[in-house]
């Protein structure tokens, strides 16, 4: 299984999100999200796309790792680790952050990430 720079197609992106039970917006929204990436990595093998991860942000000061996802058939093989490590290398000396669900915090801690005291806040519009 190779990990290489690049982004999935919109169809691959939506299929991979569905495979892990994540909601997927419509094609237009997914295309805009992928186009807004600073950098992406994909894991590919004989059966096609096995995983992906991407960096978003301003590309200069703020980078956020998002969409770290590995197809269930390929989980546990180190692909998530390899993809995150590649994105961290691409970021170089710039600060890299991510938001992790509680159950995957230990995974990211093993990769050198630490939980910070800041609070994630979100603003949701009505309608």
C-alpha positions in Angstrom: 0.0 0.0 0.0 1.5 3.3 -1.0 1.0 6.7 0.6 1.4 9.5 -1.9 0.7 13.2 -2.2 -2.7 14.0 -3.7 -6.4 14.2 -3.2 -9.1 11.7 -4.0 -11.8 12.3 -6.5 -15.1 13.6 -5.2 -16.6 10.1 -5.7 -13.7 8.4 -3.8 -14.0 11.0 -1.0 -17.7 10.4 -0.6 -17.3 6.6 -0.8 -14.6 6.6 1.8 -16.5 8.8 4.2 -19.6 6.5 3.8 -17.4 3.4 4.4 -16.6 4.7 7.9 -20.1 6.0 8.7 -19.3 9.7 8.3 -22.0 11.9 6.7 -21.1 13.3 3.3 -22.5 16.5 1.9 -23.4 16.7 -1.8 -20.9 16.6 -4.6 -20.6 20.3 -5.0 -19.8 20.9 -1.3 -17.3 18.0 -1.3 -15.5 19.4 -4.4 -15.2 22.8 -2.8 -13.8 21.2 0.4 -11.2 19.2 -1.6 -10.3 22.3 -3.7 -9.8 24.2 -0.5 -7.1 21.8 0.8 -3.6 23.1 1.3 -2.2 19.6 0.8 -3.5 16.0 0.7 -2.3 12.5 0.9 -3.9 9.3 -0.2 -3.2 5.6 0.5 -3.8 3.4 -2.6 -3.4 -0.2 -3.2 -4.6 -2.8 -5.7 -8.2 -2.4 -4.6 -8.2 1.4 -5.0 -8.4 4.1 -2.4 -7.7 2.8 1.1 -7.3 6.1 3.0 -6.8 9.9 2.9 -5.9 12.8 5.0 -5.6 16.5 4.3 -4.3 19.9 5.5 -6.5 22.9 5.5 -5.8 26.5 6.6 -4.0 29.6 5.3 -0.9 27.7 4.3 1.4 30.1 6.1 0.6 30.2 9.9 -2.4 28.0 10.5 -2.7 24.4 9.4 -5.3 21.9 10.6 -5.3 18.2 9.8 -8.7 17.0 8.8 -10.4 13.9 7.2 -7.9 11.3 8.4 -9.9 8.3 7.3 -8.9 4.7 6.5 -11.3 2.3 4.9 -12.3 -0.4 7.5 -10.8 -3.1 5.3 -7.4 -1.5 5.8 -7.5 -0.2 9.4 -4.8 -1.4 11.7 -2.1 -1.5 9.0 -0.4 1.8 9.9 -1.9 3.8 7.1 -3.3 6.5 9.3 0.0 6.9 11.0 1.9 7.1 7.7 -0.5 9.7 6.3 -0.4 11.9 9.4 3.4 11.7 9.6 3.6 12.8 5.9 1.3 15.8 6.5 3.4 16.8 9.5 6.6 16.6 7.3 4.9 18.8 4.6 4.0 21.3 7.3 7.6 21.7 8.3 8.1 24.2 11.0 4.5 25.6 10.8 2.1 24.8 13.7 -0.2 21.9 13.0 -3.4 21.2 14.9 -6.3 18.8 14.7 -9.5 18.0 16.4 -9.8 14.4 17.6 -12.7 12.4 18.8 -12.1 11.1 22.3 -11.6 7.5 21.2 -8.7 8.4 18.8 -6.8 10.8 21.2 -4.3 8.0 22.1 -3.5 7.4 18.5 -2.6 11.1 17.9 -0.7 11.3 21.2 1.5 8.4 20.0 2.3 10.6 17.0 3.4 13.5 19.2 0.2 15.5 19.4 -0.8 16.8 22.8 -4.2 18.0 24.2 -4.3 21.7 24.8 -6.2 23.6 27.3 -8.0 25.7 24.7 -11.6 25.1 24.0 -13.0 24.2 20.7 -16.0 26.4 20.0 -18.4 26.3 17.1 -21.0 28.7 15.8 -24.0 27.2 14.1 -26.5 29.2 12.2 -30.2 28.3 12.3 -31.9 26.9 9.2 
